[in-house]
C-alpha cells in the first residue's frame, strides 16, 4: 500500500505547488461490456466544499489510501460513513451522495463500475435475494482480504507481469460484497460525535504512514484526543474493526502485496511490515489468507 500512497502524495504536492483547486481524476484500468475499472485519485481537502453527486452505475470501490466522509440515504435513513484504507465503498445506480474531506487531504480508490443490467443479472445468477446495497460501506473484513490484496498487488505490479482478469475479479468482488452487506445488521446505534470521528480519521492516517512502527492503544488514543476506552469504542464503531485488527490488517496487506510483487526474503518483509518475528507473521498471515506466506507467493 505504501507504493500506492506515493501516487497520492505526488498529486497532492503538485496541487500545493500550483495552488490549484482540489479535483478528482480517474484513469481507466480495464473495461468490457457492462463493466469498467478505474484508478480514482482525489486531491480535495478541508478547504474544498463538498457537492452532491449521483452514481450512474453500481459502484464498488476499494479504498487504497487516504480517508473521506461518505454521506447518502439508506434504508435506515441518511448515514455518514468514514471511509478508510481497506474498506469498501458501495453505491447503487441512481443514488445521490456527497463526499467530504474535512479530516484530511486526498484519497485514492480502485473503483469497479457495473451497469444496472449487468449488475442485476449478476446478482440473479449468483442467487442473491437483493440487487440494492443497503449499506454505504463495508469495513476492512478478513473475508475480503484475499481479493482486496490481489487488486492492490496488481496496481503495484510491473508491466512485465501477466495482467489479472479484471472482469473475473470484479464478479468475485461484487458477489462477495453483496453477501457481506446483506448480513450486516445496522441496528439503531448512536452515531459517533464529529470530534470523535475526526480523531479516528487522524489516527487512521497516522497508522497508514507509520504501520511498520510500534503502535500502542494509548499512543493512538492520545493522537485522537480520546481516552483509551473511548478511542477503542469509537474506533470500532467508525472503522468496523478494533484498532489492533485494523493495524494488523494494514500490515498484512502490505506484506501480501510485497510477496506478490517483490523477490525480497519473507523474513525481511515480515520485519519491514512491523512483525517482531517470522513465526508470529506466519500465524497471522495464515489466519488472514488461509495459506502460508510462501504458498501465497507461489500462487501469486
C-alpha positions as CSV (number, residue, x, y, z in Angstrom):
1,X,0.0,0.0,0.0
2,X,3.0,2.3,0.5
3,X,3.7,2.5,-3.2
4,X,0.0,3.3,-3.9
5,X,0.1,6.1,-1.3
6,X,3.1,7.7,-3.1
7,X,1.0,8.4,-6.1
8,X,-1.5,10.3,-3.9
9,X,1.2,12.2,-2.2
10,X,2.7,13.2,-5.5
11,X,-0.7,14.5,-6.7
12,X,-1.2,16.5,-3.5
13,X,2.3,18.0,-3.8
14,X,1.5,19.1,-7.4
15,X,-1.7,20.7,-6.3
16,X,0.1,22.6,-3.5
17,X,2.8,23.8,-5.9
18,X,0.3,25.0,-8.5
19,X,-2.3,26.2,-5.9
20,X,-5.0,24.5,-7.9
21,X,-8.4,23.6,-6.6
22,X,-8.9,20.0,-5.4
23,X,-10.3,17.7,-8.1
24,X,-10.9,14.0,-8.9
25,X,-9.0,12.2,-11.7
26,X,-9.9,8.8,-13.0
27,X,-7.6,6.6,-15.0
28,X,-9.2,3.8,-16.9
29,X,-7.7,0.4,-15.9
30,X,-9.9,-2.0,-17.8
31,X,-13.4,-2.2,-19.3
32,X,-15.8,-4.5,-21.0
33,X,-19.4,-4.9,-21.9
34,X,-21.3,-3.6,-18.9
35,X,-18.3,-3.1,-16.5
36,X,-15.3,-1.0,-16.0
37,X,-12.4,-0.5,-13.5
38,X,-10.8,2.9,-12.8
39,X,-8.0,4.2,-10.6
40,X,-9.6,7.2,-9.0
41,X,-7.4,9.8,-7.3
42,X,-8.9,12.8,-5.4
43,X,-6.9,15.8,-4.2
44,X,-9.7,17.6,-2.3
45,X,-9.1,18.7,1.3
46,X,-10.7,20.5,4.2
47,X,-11.0,23.8,2.2
48,X,-12.8,22.3,-0.7
49,X,-16.6,22.5,-0.5
50,X,-18.4,19.1,-0.8
51,X,-21.1,18.9,-3.5
52,X,-23.8,16.4,-4.3
53,X,-23.1,13.7,-7.0
54,X,-25.1,10.8,-8.4
55,X,-24.0,7.2,-9.1
56,X,-24.7,6.5,-12.8
57,X,-23.8,2.8,-12.3
58,X,-23.5,0.4,-9.4
59,X,-20.2,1.2,-7.7
60,X,-17.9,-0.9,-5.6
61,X,-14.6,0.9,-4.7
62,X,-11.6,-0.4,-2.7
63,X,-10.2,2.5,-0.7
64,X,-6.4,2.4,-1.3
65,X,-5.2,5.4,0.6
66,X,-6.5,8.5,2.5
67,X,-9.8,9.0,4.3
68,X,-13.0,10.8,3.4
69,X,-16.6,11.1,4.6
70,X,-19.3,9.4,2.5
71,X,-22.9,10.6,3.1
72,X,-26.1,9.2,1.4
73,X,-29.6,8.0,2.0
74,X,-30.0,4.3,3.1
75,X,-33.0,2.3,4.2
76,X,-32.1,3.3,7.8
77,X,-32.1,7.0,6.9
78,X,-29.2,9.3,6.0
79,X,-25.9,7.9,7.0
80,X,-22.4,9.4,7.3
81,X,-19.5,6.9,7.0
82,X,-15.8,7.4,7.4
83,X,-14.0,5.6,4.5
84,X,-10.6,4.2,5.5
85,X,-7.9,2.2,3.6
86,X,-9.1,-1.4,3.1
87,X,-12.8,-0.5,3.4
88,X,-15.3,-0.9,0.6
89,X,-17.3,2.0,-0.8
90,X,-20.8,0.9,-2.1
91,X,-23.2,2.8,-4.3
92,X,-26.4,2.0,-6.1
93,X,-27.2,3.2,-9.6
94,X,-29.1,6.5,-9.4
95,X,-28.2,7.0,-5.7
96,X,-27.3,10.6,-4.7
97,X,-24.3,11.1,-2.4
98,X,-21.8,13.5,-1.0
99,X,-18.1,13.1,-0.2
100,X,-16.2,15.4,2.1
101,X,-12.5,15.7,3.2
102,X,-12.9,17.6,6.4
103,X,-10.4,15.3,8.2
104,X,-7.5,15.4,5.7
105,X,-6.4,15.9,2.1
106,X,-6.8,13.4,-0.6
107,X,-7.8,9.8,-1.2
108,X,-7.2,7.0,-3.8
109,X,-9.6,4.3,-4.8
110,X,-9.9,1.4,-7.2
111,X,-13.4,1.7,-8.5
112,X,-15.4,-1.2,-10.1
113,X,-18.5,0.1,-12.0
114,X,-21.4,-2.0,-13.3
115,X,-24.3,-1.1,-15.5
116,X,-27.7,-1.8,-13.9
117,X,-28.4,-4.6,-16.4
118,X,-25.0,-6.3,-15.8
119,X,-25.2,-6.0,-12.0
120,X,-28.8,-7.2,-11.7
121,X,-28.1,-10.2,-13.9
122,X,-25.0,-11.0,-11.9
123,X,-27.0,-10.9,-8.6
124,X,-29.7,-13.0,-10.1
125,X,-27.3,-15.6,-11.5
126,X,-25.5,-15.8,-8.1
127,X,-28.8,-16.4,-6.2
128,X,-28.8,-13.1,-4.4
129,X,-32.0,-12.0,-2.8
130,X,-31.4,-8.3,-3.3
131,X,-30.0,-6.1,-6.1
132,X,-29.6,-2.9,-3.9
133,X,-26.9,-2.2,-1.4
134,X,-28.5,-1.5,2.0
135,X,-25.3,0.0,3.5
136,X,-22.8,2.5,2.3
137,X,-19.6,0.8,3.4
138,X,-18.1,-2.5,4.4
139,X,-15.2,-2.3,6.9
140,X,-11.8,-4.0,6.4
141,X,-13.1,-7.6,6.5
142,X,-11.0,-10.7,6.8
143,X,-13.2,-12.4,4.2
144,X,-12.3,-9.7,1.7
145,X,-8.6,-9.6,2.4
146,X,-7.5,-12.0,-0.4
147,X,-9.4,-10.2,-3.2
148,X,-8.6,-6.7,-1.9
149,X,-4.9,-7.6,-1.7
150,X,-4.9,-9.2,-5.1
151,X,-6.3,-6.0,-6.6
152,X,-3.8,-3.8,-4.8
153,X,-0.9,-6.0,-5.9
154,X,-2.0,-5.6,-9.5
155,X,-1.9,-1.9,-9.0
156,X,1.8,-2.0,-8.0
157,X,3.0,-4.8,-10.3
158,X,5.5,-4.2,-13.1
159,X,4.3,-4.1,-16.7
160,X,6.1,-7.4,-17.4
161,X,3.8,-9.3,-15.0
162,X,0.8,-11.0,-16.6
163,X,-2.4,-8.9,-16.2
164,X,-5.2,-10.0,-13.9
165,X,-8.6,-10.8,-15.4
166,X,-10.3,-7.7,-14.1
167,X,-13.9,-8.8,-15.0
168,X,-13.3,-12.1,-13.1
169,X,-12.0,-10.1,-10.2
170,X,-15.0,-7.7,-10.3
171,X,-17.5,-10.5,-10.4
172,X,-15.9,-12.2,-7.3
173,X,-15.8,-8.8,-5.5
174,X,-19.4,-7.9,-6.3
175,X,-20.9,-11.2,-5.3
176,X,-18.9,-11.4,-2.1
177,X,-19.6,-7.8,-1.1
178,X,-23.3,-8.2,-1.6
179,X,-23.4,-11.3,0.6
180,X,-21.5,-9.5,3.4
181,X,-23.6,-6.3,3.0
182,X,-26.8,-8.4,3.3
183,X,-25.5,-9.9,6.5
184,X,-24.8,-6.7,8.3
185,X,-27.3,-5.7,10.9
186,X,-27.0,-1.9,11.3
187,X,-29.4,-1.6,14.3
188,X,-30.1,1.8,15.8
189,X,-26.6,2.5,17.2
190,X,-25.9,6.1,18.1
191,X,-23.6,7.9,15.6
192,X,-20.2,9.0,16.9
193,X,-19.7,12.7,17.5
194,X,-17.9,14.7,14.8
195,X,-14.9,15.4,17.0
196,X,-14.5,11.7,17.8
197,X,-14.7,10.8,14.1
198,X,-12.1,13.5,13.4
199,X,-9.9,11.9,16.0
200,X,-10.3,8.4,14.5
201,X,-9.5,9.8,11.0
202,X,-6.3,11.4,12.4
203,X,-5.3,8.0,13.9
204,X,-6.1,6.1,10.7
205,X,-3.9,8.4,8.6
206,X,-1.1,8.1,11.2
207,X,-1.4,4.3,11.0
208,X,-1.1,4.4,7.2
209,X,2.1,6.4,7.4
210,X,3.6,4.5,10.3
211,X,2.3,1.0,10.1
212,X,5.7,-0.6,10.5
213,X,6.2,1.2,13.9
214,X,5.2,0.1,17.3
215,X,1.7,1.5,17.7
216,X,0.1,1.2,21.1
217,X,-3.5,1.8,22.0
218,X,-2.5,4.6,24.4
219,X,-0.5,6.4,21.7
220,X,-3.2,6.2,19.1
221,X,-5.8,7.3,21.7
222,X,-3.7,10.4,22.6
223,X,-3.3,11.2,18.9
224,X,-7.1,11.0,18.5
225,X,-7.6,13.2,21.6
226,X,-9.6,10.5,23.4
227,X,-9.2,8.2,26.4
228,X,-8.2,4.6,25.6
229,X,-11.7,3.4,26.5
230,X,-13.5,5.9,24.3
231,X,-11.0,5.6,21.5
232,X,-11.4,1.8,21.4
233,X,-15.2,2.0,21.4
234,X,-15.3,4.9,18.8
235,X,-12.7,3.3,16.5
236,X,-14.6,0.1,16.3
237,X,-17.9,2.0,15.8
238,X,-16.4,4.1,13.0
239,X,-14.0,1.7,11.3
240,X,-15.9,-1.5,11.9
241,X,-12.9,-3.3,13.5
242,X,-10.8,-2.7,16.6
243,X,-7.5,-0.7,16.3
244,X,-5.5,-3.9,16.8
245,X,-7.3,-5.6,14.0
246,X,-7.0,-2.6,11.7
247,X,-3.2,-2.2,12.2
248,X,-2.6,-5.9,11.7
249,X,-4.7,-5.9,8.5
250,X,-2.8,-2.9,7.1
251,X,0.5,-4.7,7.8
252,X,-0.7,-8.0,6.3
253,X,-2.0,-6.3,3.1
254,X,1.4,-4.6,2.7
255,X,3.2,-7.8,3.3
256,X,1.0,-9.7,0.8
257,X,1.5,-7.1,-1.9
258,X,5.2,-7.3,-1.5
259,X,5.2,-11.1,-1.5
260,X,3.3,-11.0,-4.8
261,X,5.4,-8.3,-6.5
262,X,9.0,-8.4,-4.9
263,X,11.7,-11.0,-4.6
264,X,12.7,-10.0,-1.0
265,X,13.1,-12.6,1.7
266,X,9.9,-13.5,3.7
267,X,11.8,-12.7,6.9
268,X,12.8,-9.2,5.7
269,X,9.2,-8.5,4.5
270,X,7.8,-9.6,7.9
271,X,10.2,-7.3,9.8
272,X,9.8,-4.4,7.4
273,X,6.0,-4.6,7.9
274,X,6.1,-4.3,11.6
275,X,6.1,-8.0,12.8
276,X,8.5,-8.8,15.5
277,X,9.3,-12.3,14.4
278,X,8.6,-14.6,11.4
279,X,6.6,-17.2,13.4
280,X,4.1,-14.6,14.5
281,X,3.9,-13.3,11.0
282,X,3.3,-16.8,9.6
283,X,0.4,-17.4,12.0
284,X,-1.2,-14.0,11.3
285,X,-0.8,-14.4,7.6
286,X,-2.3,-17.9,7.5
287,X,-5.2,-16.7,9.6
288,X,-5.9,-13.8,7.2
289,X,-5.3,-15.5,3.8
290,X,-5.7,-19.2,4.6
291,X,-2.2,-20.1,3.5
292,X,1.4,-19.6,4.4
293,X,3.4,-16.6,3.1
294,X,5.5,-19.0,0.9
295,X,2.3,-20.6,-0.5
296,X,0.8,-17.2,-1.2
297,X,3.9,-16.1,-3.1
298,X,4.0,-19.3,-5.2
299,X,0.3,-18.9,-6.0
300,X,0.7,-15.2,-6.9
